[in-house]
Amino acid sequence: MSTTHSTAAPHTAVRDEEDIGKVTATPAALALIAELTAEYGPIMFHQSGGCCDGSSPMCYPQGEFLLADHDVRLGEIGGAPFYIGGAQYEAWKHTDLIIDVVPGRGGMFSLDNGREKRFLTRSSVCIVPPVQ
């Protein structure tokens, strides 16, 4: 797992009503989502398992990132759909993602770039029921 991910979740996460339970956002993330939506219109997120920028949640205007057949929709945060690459989902399927904001630069192609704050994925391992 990349160093941008943490099992610690020091911030309270907020769930949207339509959230399916696999992704939440902190109040700071929801504020940045609102800021980006006001500037760019509807946005979306994609979390991949790549290196460099690909290990951070990337934010795009809706419709400007082509989803693959294997991408999985985890839910919505701040009204923005959140997807994860299929291979990464398999590795993290027992993990809830908590999207937060920290100081720094966003991914090169992500809408949070150039704001001196960026999205960050934190994680919380879900309890997996025993196989019976």
Number of C-alpha atoms within 10 A of each C-alpha: 9 11 6 13 16 15 14 11 16 9 14 13 18 18 19 16 11 10 18 13 14 21 27 29 26 20 17 17 24 21 14 19 24 18 13 18 18 11 10 13 11 17 22 24 22 22 23 20 20 12 9 11 16 14 19 24 26 26 25 19 17 15 10 9 13 8 14 10 8 11 18 19 19 21 20 23 25 23 18 21 18 24 22 22 19 19 14 15 20 11 11 19 15 15 18 19 26 27 25 24 20 13 11 15 15 24 20 13 11 20 23 24 17 13 12 11 16 24 28 23 22 22 21 18 13 12 8 8 6 5 4 3
